[in-house]
Amino acid sequence: MTTSSHPSHPSHSSPSSPSPRTTRAHSFNTAAAQYAANRPSYPPALFDSIEDLAGRSLVGARVADVGAGTGIATALLAARGAEVVGVEPGEGMAAEFRRANPGIPVVRGSGDDLPLATDSVDFLTYAQAWHWTDTARSVPEALRVLRPGGALALWWNTHALDVPWISAQLDRIGEHFKAYGAHPRVEANGSGSRSALADPTGRLDFARRVVRWSRRVPAETHLANIGSHSLFLIADQADVTSFLTEEHRRLRELFPDGLVEETYDVELLVATPTS
């Protein structure tokens, strides 16, 4: 995979304190191991859908997985036969990526300024990461690095809000963490809004598909999973502890065998730019 040191965009940083969004984006670096151990993966049907909507196979394709985090999606792309490189801005997440995936290369960088050569990849993928980019920058960057006929694939594990206990839990998160700006229903299940947010410039034409799947995990894993989200990482730890303690009690009542069934709708958006 060819990387590039093309001229960077002008810096948008300032000497003022980082914005709440920036703080949340960087919060994962302090919890990389927790993230890697407890976050949900993705079902095989997702990658079947990516290939279907893109009209090409992942086998042998050059793929850059951006905002790769600890490499959950990157490893699955490699297992599908892709020649993949991870792109990750965070030091802590990149370190965990290297520990978990020693055979897969990872480079430091972000979707707003990709460290990749022009026309160098067949697929550019973002798993749970596109919403952290500035689309005024990440869309042109995607168009720059994709080869003719290449595809941009974005996806999110969103919570299945038609499952009553999941919907109720999100409501409790919103109430408990409202002082921290919690909007868990929007963040967890952007649904129809994601297509518009994906490219406000209108330069990409996305096809959309939803893939439902579930996993059964110990209650402790479920709690560690939700505790690895940025809202929990920036909140006062006393507030986090009190919430998770009460949730553990509720889960014991809902799932007496100690295994929680988490249901997800993976929202997938795939664009194949023509120029």
VEXMARTOR-972190 format. One record per residue (C-alpha): x, y, z; residue in three letters. Coordinates in pm, 1 decimal, padded with zeros to 6 digits. Each point is the difference from the previous one (the first is absolute). Example, Ala and Ser with C-alpha at 12.3 -4.5 7.8 and 13.67 -1.06 7.14 Angstrom:
% VEXMARTOR-972190
+----------+----------+----------+-----+
!        x !        y !        z !  aa !
+----------+----------+----------+-----+
!  01230.0 ! -00450.0 !  00780.0 ! ALA !
!  00137.0 !  00344.0 ! -00066.0 ! SER !
+----------+----------+----------+-----+
% end
This chain:
% VEXMARTOR-972190
+----------+----------+----------+-----+
!        x !        y !        z !  aa !
+----------+----------+----------+-----+
!  00000.0 !  00000.0 !  00000.0 ! MET !
!  00148.3 !  00333.1 ! -00103.9 ! THR !
!  00002.0 !  00282.1 !  00249.5 ! THR !
!  00069.4 !  00359.8 ! -00082.5 ! SER !
!  00130.8 !  00312.6 !  00164.2 ! SER !
! -00210.1 !  00229.5 ! -00220.4 ! HIS !
! -00031.5 !  00358.3 !  00125.6 ! PRO !
! -00224.8 !  00024.6 !  00301.2 ! SER !
! -00306.6 !  00216.1 !  00016.7 ! HIS !
!  00034.0 !  00322.8 !  00197.3 ! PRO !
! -00024.5 ! -00061.7 !  00370.9 ! SER !
! -00335.5 !  00064.7 !  00160.9 ! HIS !
!  00142.7 ! -00012.8 !  00350.2 ! SER !
! -00003.0 !  00293.8 !  00236.7 ! SER !
!  00155.6 !  00074.0 !  00335.4 ! PRO !
! -00342.0 ! -00013.2 !  00166.7 ! SER !
! -00126.1 ! -00301.6 !  00190.2 ! SER !
! -00107.1 ! -00296.3 ! -00215.4 ! PRO !
! -00367.7 ! -00023.6 ! -00089.7 ! SER !
! -00220.7 ! -00258.5 !  00173.6 ! PRO !
! -00010.3 ! -00195.7 ! -00328.5 ! ARG !
!  00380.1 ! -00006.5 ! -00016.4 ! THR !
!  00022.3 ! -00104.7 !  00362.6 ! THR !
! -00236.9 ! -00288.0 ! -00064.7 ! ARG !
!  00186.2 ! -00103.7 ! -00315.1 ! ALA !
!  00328.8 ! -00023.8 !  00191.4 ! HIS !
! -00151.4 ! -00167.1 !  00306.6 ! SER !
!  00032.7 ! -00348.6 ! -00151.0 ! PHE !
!  00378.3 !  00004.8 !  00032.5 ! ASN !
! -00029.2 ! -00040.0 !  00377.0 ! THR !
! -00224.4 ! -00306.0 ! -00033.3 ! ALA !
!  00142.2 ! -00181.9 ! -00301.0 ! ALA !
!  00031.2 ! -00338.9 !  00171.5 ! ALA !
! -00355.1 !  00022.8 !  00138.2 ! GLN !
! -00124.3 !  00095.8 ! -00347.8 ! TYR !
!  00178.2 ! -00291.6 ! -00167.5 ! ALA !
! -00120.4 ! -00256.2 !  00252.2 ! ALA !
! -00366.7 !  00095.6 !  00019.1 ! ASN !
! -00122.3 !  00182.2 ! -00310.0 ! ARG !
! -00217.2 ! -00203.5 ! -00238.2 ! PRO !
!  00143.4 ! -00133.7 ! -00324.2 ! SER !
! -00183.9 ! -00015.6 ! -00335.6 ! TYR !
! -00185.5 ! -00287.9 ! -00169.6 ! PRO !
!  00115.3 ! -00169.9 ! -00322.9 ! PRO !
! -00319.8 !  00124.0 ! -00167.9 ! ALA !
!  00131.5 !  00356.7 !  00029.2 ! LEU !
!  00300.1 ! -00075.6 ! -00219.4 ! PHE !
! -00221.5 ! -00189.2 ! -00245.6 ! ASP !
! -00209.3 !  00317.9 ! -00024.1 ! SER !
!  00305.8 !  00220.4 ! -00051.0 ! ILE !
!  00107.8 ! -00215.0 ! -00293.2 ! GLU !
! -00352.8 ! -00008.3 ! -00140.4 ! ASP !
! -00051.4 !  00377.3 !  00013.1 ! LEU !
!  00352.1 !  00073.2 ! -00126.4 ! ALA !
! -00028.1 ! -00254.6 ! -00280.4 ! GLY !
!  00341.4 ! -00146.6 !  00071.2 ! ARG !
!  00170.5 ! -00248.0 !  00229.9 ! SER !
!  00211.7 !  00078.5 !  00301.9 ! LEU !
!  00230.5 ! -00289.3 ! -00089.6 ! VAL !
!  00328.1 !  00145.9 ! -00118.6 ! GLY !
! -00131.1 !  00356.5 !  00025.3 ! ALA !
!  00213.8 !  00277.0 !  00144.4 ! ARG !
! -00188.2 !  00137.7 !  00300.1 ! VAL !
!  00069.8 !  00282.5 !  00241.8 ! ALA !
! -00205.0 ! -00023.5 !  00320.3 ! ASP !
! -00011.6 !  00351.0 !  00144.4 ! VAL !
! -00060.0 !  00074.1 !  00365.9 ! GLY !
!  00100.1 ! -00362.3 !  00043.0 ! ALA !
!  00012.2 !  00019.9 !  00378.1 ! GLY !
!  00119.0 ! -00328.4 !  00144.8 ! THR !
! -00046.9 ! -00177.5 ! -00333.9 ! GLY !
! -00331.7 ! -00179.1 !  00052.6 ! ILE !
! -00121.1 !  00066.0 ! -00355.8 ! ALA !
!  00348.9 !  00004.1 ! -00150.0 ! THR !
!  00066.7 ! -00357.9 !  00106.8 ! ALA !
! -00330.9 ! -00114.1 ! -00149.3 ! LEU !
!  00081.8 !  00171.0 ! -00330.1 ! LEU !
!  00335.9 ! -00178.0 ! -00005.9 ! ALA !
! -00173.9 ! -00330.3 !  00072.6 ! ALA !
! -00219.1 !  00059.4 ! -00306.4 ! ARG !
!  00314.9 !  00001.9 ! -00212.3 ! GLY !
!  00058.7 !  00375.0 ! -00029.6 ! ALA !
!  00343.5 !  00159.9 !  00001.7 ! GLU !
! -00079.0 !  00243.3 !  00278.7 ! VAL !
!  00170.5 !  00278.0 !  00192.4 ! VAL !
! -00142.1 !  00170.4 !  00306.4 ! GLY !
!  00000.2 !  00378.6 !  00032.7 ! VAL !
! -00039.9 !  00119.4 !  00360.9 ! GLU !
!  00059.9 !  00345.6 !  00151.9 ! PRO !
!  00018.9 ! -00103.5 !  00365.8 ! GLY !
!  00321.7 ! -00120.3 !  00160.3 ! GLU !
! -00171.0 ! -00221.9 !  00255.3 ! GLY !
! -00231.7 ! -00161.9 ! -00252.0 ! MET !
!  00283.0 ! -00052.9 ! -00251.1 ! ALA !
!  00210.8 ! -00167.8 !  00269.2 ! ALA !
! -00284.4 ! -00239.4 !  00081.3 ! GLU !
! -00048.7 ! -00063.2 ! -00373.2 ! PHE !
!  00364.9 ! -00103.9 ! -00035.7 ! ARG !
! -00020.3 ! -00225.7 !  00305.0 ! ARG !
! -00314.2 ! -00176.7 ! -00124.1 ! ALA !
!  00086.1 ! -00009.0 ! -00371.3 ! ASN !
!  00377.2 ! -00032.2 ! -00039.7 ! PRO !
! -00032.0 ! -00113.6 ! -00361.0 ! GLY !
! -00205.0 !  00298.6 ! -00120.5 ! ILE !
!  00166.0 !  00338.0 ! -00064.0 ! PRO !
! -00139.7 !  00311.6 !  00163.8 ! VAL !
!  00099.6 !  00360.0 ! -00065.4 ! VAL !
! -00082.7 !  00311.3 !  00198.0 ! ARG !
! -00236.7 !  00237.5 ! -00173.8 ! GLY !
! -00361.4 !  00109.4 ! -00033.2 ! SER !
! -00266.1 !  00007.5 ! -00266.5 ! GLY !
!  00034.9 !  00377.2 ! -00029.0 ! ASP !
!  00360.0 ! -00033.8 ! -00120.7 ! ASP !
!  00064.5 ! -00355.0 ! -00115.8 ! LEU !
!  00362.8 ! -00120.4 ! -00003.5 ! PRO !
! -00071.8 ! -00188.0 ! -00322.4 ! LEU !
!  00103.2 !  00053.1 ! -00361.2 ! ALA !
! -00246.4 !  00119.0 ! -00262.5 ! THR !
! -00190.1 ! -00282.1 ! -00177.3 ! ASP !
!  00146.4 ! -00258.4 !  00236.2 ! SER !
! -00293.7 ! -00198.0 !  00145.5 ! VAL !
! -00294.2 ! -00201.9 ! -00128.1 ! ASP !
! -00201.6 !  00039.8 !  00321.0 ! PHE !
!  00010.7 !  00272.3 !  00261.9 ! LEU !
! -00184.6 ! -00116.5 !  00311.7 ! THR !
! -00114.6 !  00168.2 !  00318.9 ! TYR !
! -00140.1 ! -00217.3 !  00280.3 ! ALA !
! -00158.9 !  00214.5 !  00272.4 ! GLN !
!  00227.3 !  00286.6 ! -00105.2 ! ALA !
! -00133.3 !  00220.0 ! -00281.6 ! TRP !
! -00195.5 !  00222.7 !  00242.3 ! HIS !
!  00329.7 !  00112.9 !  00156.2 ! TRP !
!  00115.0 !  00151.3 ! -00330.4 ! THR !
! -00054.5 !  00343.4 ! -00150.9 ! ASP !
! -00180.1 ! -00097.3 ! -00320.0 ! THR !
!  00113.3 !  00319.9 ! -00173.3 ! ALA !
!  00346.1 ! -00159.1 !  00017.3 ! ARG !
! -00063.4 ! -00373.9 !  00020.3 ! SER !
! -00219.2 ! -00017.2 ! -00311.8 ! VAL !
!  00265.1 !  00155.7 ! -00229.5 ! PRO !
!  00262.9 ! -00219.9 !  00163.7 ! GLU !
! -00207.9 ! -00310.0 ! -00065.2 ! ALA !
! -00042.8 !  00098.5 ! -00364.9 ! LEU !
!  00373.6 !  00063.9 ! -00027.7 ! ARG !
!  00124.0 ! -00335.8 !  00129.9 ! VAL !
! -00262.2 ! -00225.9 ! -00159.0 ! LEU !
!  00092.7 ! -00162.2 ! -00328.1 ! ARG !
! -00245.7 !  00022.8 ! -00292.1 ! PRO !
! -00278.5 ! -00245.1 !  00078.5 ! GLY !
!  00087.2 !  00001.0 !  00369.2 ! GLY !
! -00251.6 !  00019.6 !  00283.0 ! ALA !
! -00041.5 !  00192.8 !  00323.1 ! LEU !
! -00171.0 ! -00211.2 !  00267.3 ! ALA !
! -00123.4 !  00143.5 !  00330.4 ! LEU !
! -00173.4 ! -00197.1 !  00271.6 ! TRP !
! -00121.0 !  00019.8 !  00357.8 ! TRP !
! -00123.4 ! -00258.7 !  00247.6 ! ASN !
! -00322.8 !  00169.7 !  00111.1 ! THR !
! -00224.8 ! -00117.9 !  00280.6 ! HIS !
! -00325.7 ! -00172.9 ! -00093.5 ! ALA !
! -00248.1 !  00244.7 !  00150.4 ! LEU !
! -00293.4 ! -00234.5 ! -00057.2 ! ASP !
!  00141.0 ! -00222.8 !  00277.0 ! VAL !
! -00166.6 !  00139.3 !  00315.0 ! PRO !
!  00281.8 ! -00049.7 !  00250.8 ! TRP !
!  00253.5 !  00163.0 ! -00235.0 ! ILE !
! -00224.5 !  00298.9 ! -00061.4 ! SER !
! -00061.0 !  00039.4 !  00373.6 ! ALA !
!  00372.0 ! -00017.7 !  00076.9 ! GLN !
!  00075.3 !  00276.4 ! -00251.1 ! LEU !
! -00266.2 !  00215.8 !  00163.5 ! ASP !
!  00166.0 ! -00051.5 !  00338.0 ! ARG !
!  00340.0 !  00090.2 ! -00144.6 ! ILE !
! -00145.3 !  00319.0 ! -00144.0 ! GLY !
! -00152.2 !  00099.9 !  00332.7 ! GLU !
!  00296.7 ! -00092.6 !  00218.6 ! HIS !
!  00260.6 !  00168.2 ! -00221.5 ! PHE !
! -00196.3 !  00300.6 ! -00124.6 ! LYS !
!  00241.0 !  00234.2 !  00178.7 ! ALA !
!  00268.7 ! -00131.8 ! -00236.0 ! TYR !
! -00205.2 !  00068.9 ! -00311.6 ! GLY !
! -00127.6 ! -00354.1 ! -00043.5 ! ALA !
! -00202.9 ! -00073.2 ! -00312.6 ! HIS !
!  00025.1 ! -00380.6 !  00002.6 ! PRO !
! -00290.1 ! -00069.1 ! -00235.4 ! ARG !
!  00146.6 !  00227.0 ! -00266.4 ! VAL !
!  00355.3 ! -00123.7 !  00053.5 ! GLU !
! -00093.4 ! -00366.4 !  00025.2 ! ALA !
! -00251.9 ! -00011.8 ! -00281.8 ! ASN !
!  00038.9 !  00280.3 ! -00252.5 ! GLY !
! -00208.2 ! -00208.0 ! -00242.6 ! SER !
! -00149.6 !  00218.7 ! -00270.6 ! GLY !
!  00217.5 !  00298.5 !  00088.4 ! SER !
!  00331.0 ! -00172.1 ! -00070.0 ! ARG !
! -00041.2 !  00004.6 ! -00378.1 ! SER !
! -00033.2 !  00378.4 !  00001.7 ! ALA !
!  00282.5 !  00046.8 !  00249.2 ! LEU !
!  00233.4 ! -00229.0 ! -00195.1 ! ALA !
!  00047.9 !  00253.3 ! -00279.0 ! ASP !
! -00161.2 !  00341.8 !  00042.2 ! PRO !
!  00190.9 !  00112.6 ! -00312.5 ! THR !
! -00214.5 ! -00225.1 ! -00218.7 ! GLY !
!  00304.1 ! -00131.8 ! -00185.9 ! ARG !
! -00063.8 ! -00363.2 !  00090.1 ! LEU !
! -00300.4 ! -00217.0 ! -00076.0 ! ASP !
! -00039.4 ! -00252.2 !  00281.3 ! PHE !
! -00186.6 ! -00327.9 ! -00013.1 ! ALA !
! -00128.2 ! -00102.1 !  00343.8 ! ARG !
! -00059.6 ! -00338.4 !  00158.7 ! ARG !
! -00073.2 ! -00115.9 !  00355.4 ! VAL !
!  00130.7 ! -00331.4 !  00131.6 ! VAL !
! -00143.5 ! -00129.0 !  00328.8 ! ARG !
!  00200.4 ! -00227.5 !  00225.2 ! TRP !
!  00039.5 ! -00079.8 !  00368.7 ! SER !
!  00247.5 ! -00136.9 !  00248.9 ! ARG !
! -00037.2 ! -00154.1 !  00347.8 ! ARG !
!  00255.8 !  00120.7 !  00249.4 ! VAL !
!  00040.5 !  00001.8 !  00378.8 ! PRO !
! -00160.6 !  00297.5 !  00170.9 ! ALA !
!  00346.1 !  00122.4 !  00098.5 ! GLU !
!  00104.1 !  00010.0 ! -00367.2 ! THR !
! -00315.0 !  00193.0 ! -00091.8 ! HIS !
!  00069.8 !  00256.8 !  00271.4 ! LEU !
!  00365.6 !  00029.3 ! -00099.9 ! ALA !
! -00113.7 !  00048.2 ! -00359.4 ! ASN !
! -00229.1 !  00293.4 !  00076.6 ! ILE !
!  00259.9 !  00134.0 !  00243.2 ! GLY !
!  00249.6 !  00021.3 ! -00287.8 ! SER !
! -00211.6 !  00258.2 ! -00183.5 ! HIS !
!  00128.4 !  00355.4 ! -00002.4 ! SER !
! -00286.9 !  00136.4 !  00209.5 ! LEU !
!  00098.1 ! -00231.4 !  00286.7 ! PHE !
!  00370.7 !  00070.8 ! -00043.1 ! LEU !
! -00037.1 !  00376.8 !  00042.3 ! ILE !
! -00254.5 ! -00011.8 !  00282.9 ! ALA !
!  00082.7 !  00020.3 !  00369.3 ! ASP !
!  00091.5 ! -00351.7 !  00109.6 ! GLN !
! -00231.9 !  00015.8 !  00300.2 ! ALA !
! -00292.5 !  00057.0 ! -00238.5 ! ASP !
!  00119.2 ! -00284.3 ! -00221.5 ! VAL !
!  00039.1 ! -00240.1 !  00291.4 ! THR !
! -00343.1 !  00074.3 !  00143.3 ! SER !
! -00164.7 ! -00047.7 ! -00339.7 ! PHE !
!  00178.3 ! -00326.4 ! -00080.5 ! LEU !
! -00070.0 ! -00140.3 !  00347.2 ! THR !
! -00372.7 !  00062.0 ! -00041.9 ! GLU !
!  00005.7 ! -00139.1 ! -00353.7 ! GLU !
!  00166.5 ! -00317.2 !  00125.6 ! HIS !
! -00287.6 ! -00046.8 !  00243.9 ! ARG !
! -00255.7 !  00047.9 ! -00279.8 ! ARG !
!  00181.8 ! -00242.9 ! -00227.6 ! LEU !
! -00002.3 ! -00270.1 !  00266.7 ! ARG !
! -00378.7 !  00030.0 !  00007.3 ! GLU !
! -00035.8 !  00000.3 ! -00379.4 ! LEU !
!  00252.4 ! -00275.9 ! -00069.3 ! PHE !
!  00010.7 ! -00238.4 !  00298.7 ! PRO !
!  00254.7 ! -00225.6 ! -00172.2 ! ASP !
!  00243.5 !  00293.2 ! -00014.6 ! GLY !
!  00016.5 !  00009.3 ! -00380.9 ! LEU !
! -00122.7 !  00314.2 ! -00173.6 ! VAL !
! -00126.5 ! -00015.6 ! -00358.3 ! GLU !
!  00110.5 !  00318.8 ! -00173.8 ! GLU !
! -00179.5 !  00064.2 ! -00329.7 ! THR !
!  00151.1 !  00229.6 ! -00261.6 ! TYR !
! -00100.5 !  00144.8 ! -00334.0 ! ASP !
!  00315.5 !  00068.1 ! -00199.2 ! VAL !
! -00072.9 !  00303.4 ! -00216.5 ! GLU !
!  00210.7 ! -00024.2 ! -00313.7 ! LEU !
!  00056.0 !  00273.8 ! -00257.6 ! LEU !
!  00198.6 ! -00070.7 ! -00316.9 ! VAL !
!  00090.5 !  00251.1 ! -00270.5 ! ALA !
!  00177.7 ! -00076.4 ! -00326.4 ! THR !
!  00116.3 !  00337.8 ! -00137.6 ! PRO !
!  00000.3 !  00026.2 ! -00378.8 ! THR !
!  00249.4 !  00285.2 ! -00019.2 ! SER !
+----------+----------+----------+-----+
% end
